[in-house]
Amino acid sequence: MKQNEVRIGDVLVNYGYLTQEQLTDALKLQLIDKNKRIGEVLLENGFITEEQFLFALSKRLDLPIIDFKNTPVDINAVSLVPKAVSKKNTIIVISTENQRATLVVNDPLDFYAIEDVKFLINMPCDIKLAKKKSIEQAINKSYAEIDTLQAATVANSSVDATSNEDVQVIEVEDAQSPVVNLLNSIIIKAYNDGASDVHIEPFEKYLLVRCRIDGLLVENMKLEISLNQHLSARIKILSGLDIAERRVPQDGHFKIKIKNMDINIRVSTMPTMYGETVVLRFLTQTTKLDYPDHYGMTDENYKKISRILKNPHGIIYITGPTGSGKTTTLYMIIEDMVARPINISTIEDPIEKNIEKVNQVQLNPLAGLTFESGLRAMLRQDPDVILVGETRDSETAKIAISAAVTGHLVFSTLHTNDAISTVVRLSDMGIEDYLIANSVVGVVAQRLIKKICPYCKEQYEASEAEQAMLPGIRTLYRGKGCHNCNYTGYKGRTAVHEILEIDSHIRSLVSKKQPTEMIYQYVKENDKLKFIKDSVNELVERGVTTVEELIKNSSFVV
């Protein structure tokens, strides 16, 4: 088909996207620059949108339009065409099933570009259409994966599995080392995929790299087992850990820059049967929140936390399991308080984000700077607000509570199942009940709930067991699993909170050492607390999450 046989302008007019007068004007403009096709002229002059142009091309040429969010991309097919050629022509090969290649293009009338790609792959081709920006994003993402795999291959061929420790150190310190490039590729790909953690795990015959995305571990790649020692050594050097010590766990952290953003990465190593596992955690606040102006909380919970924050002194605990977003919530609160004319000091391990006008202290146990000693010294620095990164032991808890009852507002995190259990946890740590009653002003229990993938979300009839769990509900939602959610059915997470305001009655119950069941009974009867289970229940009814998440986050509720 020759270009002049395709009267795309007439198609646009027929579908009402363009008037005949506009088409005439565009044809006149095309005479000025004969190198431009009519579609380019129409787009450049704002006569039509890209979506309208693609629709017209689809109808005229009988070519389907695809959305990469719902279309899998085969990396092996992508690699058939050099990256430079793909970027230059805005064309990507996404599959080669049954010896036929599928090309996704933005301009199907650019016959020379298409023929160049066809020549390189040397097989029959089917053409599909997509928006230019979508193709460019797919090209960048796909070739980044290819670069990671190539770096792994080069690293494996460049590293001798029998090398001694001295040789390994020299190799990983070399800025041009393939191991350095491999680690960089792993980290960048994980960050771009929205991972919170990277797991590098050695097994008998291979090294497995997995990423935690939306709370689920997703396999990233399998590498040669010989790379394990070299990758862990590189990570240890960056983290300031002992590269010669492989028999005991080690913890550290390092910073890198991705897309002009400083990223703090927490490192944990653990010896296993086949070598050291390494877990990297991204300490960032780039996660999109459903309620960004309310600390990620609903209006009801935001009003509660706002009342609690008006207390001039006392201690506020943020509780929940590891990775539930406790630190993110604390940082948002502290950043809001910076505007006040007060002195804010923190003691953390590690400092996850630098906050202007806040005195942040990094824990250093080797130098004798622990939570306990740091907190004692901090009390002599005339603080108004103190943030203790984590209440790990009874001594830290005692000092933090002492600060709370002597005129300071203290924030800290604690690992408990729900808000009311915080009282029991503190009591188990040896804190007197009257001190708990007089110091704790509020507790926020927090969870991150996985959301159903919007691209593969489907409705289904609730089973009898599900209807018994959710009276009155007949239809529910779930994700079938697709390319966008790594076939998990979930994409993204939302925070749910359980906020307990300590009033005079609760203080009385705590100071009199009454059983926690009485506190549960009081808050239920007086509607003082909305449990996490109830919040997740609402999300299930609205089709935001699944019954599976409800069951997972309901087991601890009495």
Secondary structure, 3 states (H helix, E strand, C coil): CCHHHCCHHHHHHHCCCCCHHHHHHHHHHHHHCCCCCHHHHHHHCCCCCHHHHHHHHHHHHCCCECCHHHCCCCHHHHCCCCHHHHHHHCEEEEECHHHCEEEEECCCCCHHHHHHHHHHHCCCEEEEECCHHHHHHHHHHHHHHHHHHHHHHHHHHHCCCCCCHHHHHHHHHCCCCHHHHHHHHHHHHHHHCCCCEEEEEECCCCEEEEEEECCEEEEEEEECHHHHHHHHHHHHHHHCCCCCCCCCCEEEEEEEEECCEEEEEEEEEEEECCEEEEEEEEECCCCCCCCHHHCCCCHHHHHHHHHHHCCCCEEEEEECCCCCCHHHHHHHHHHHHCCCCCCEEEEECCCCCCCCCEEEEECEHHHCECHHHHHHHHHHHCCCEEEECCCCCHHHHHHHHHHHHCCCEEEEEECCCCCCHHHHHHHHCCCCHHHHHHHEEEEEEEEEEEEECCCCEEEEECCHHHHHHCCCCCEEEEECCCHHHCCCCEEEEEEEEEEEECCHHHHHHHHCCCCHHHHHHHHHHCCCCCCHHHHHHHHHHCCCCCHHHHHHCCCCCC
